[in-house]
Amino acid sequence: MYTEFDFGTFGQEDESRIVYIRQVSVEDLPDEVRDAAEGAAVLYAVHSADGERLALVKERNLAFALARQNDFAPVTVH
């Protein structure tokens, strides 16, 4: 499962390059996302500092890699 987000110039208008990674229960997501989760029980969300969900991925390490690939500093949120 991978939901694309165009990071493009996101985050360049402010100085915050921090994104937050958190585990999300698939059962708490909308039906269309649950269907795309392909049987996963949890996904990992990448969120901006203001809480906007930027991406959903199946693996925690992929969430961190995605953030770093786009020059963001990922931190974990519990």
Secondary structure, 3 states (H helix, E strand, C coil): CECCCCCCCCCCCCCCCEEEEEEEEHHHCCHHHHHHCCCCCEEEEEECCCCCEEEEECCHHHHHHHHHHCCCEEEECC
